Amino acid sequence: MVVTLVIIGIILAIIALLYTVKVGKVVNARKSEYDTDSKGTAKHPVLFNPIFLAYILGFGGLLVLIFYLASKYY
């Protein structure tokens, strides 16, 4: 079970890294002095930040693990 959790953690870290690089390339591609908000960013500014996504996925995974262990041992 620990090995599975480690593999899932590594996969999530790789996905977060790739998403961060993708967002960084988008930001660097815009050479404007003043940033403009796109429709997607204006509606959901948190979803454009990979750090918040990592926290959401991490705590979600932690809750799933807690519920799994609680159902298995109680």
Secondary structure as GFF3:
##gff-version 3
##sequence-region A 1 74
A	DSSP	alpha_helix	2	29	.	.	.	ID=ss1
A	DSSP	alpha_helix	39	43	.	.	.	ID=ss2
A	DSSP	three_ten_helix	46	48	.	.	.	ID=ss3
A	DSSP	alpha_helix	50	73	.	.	.	ID=ss4
###
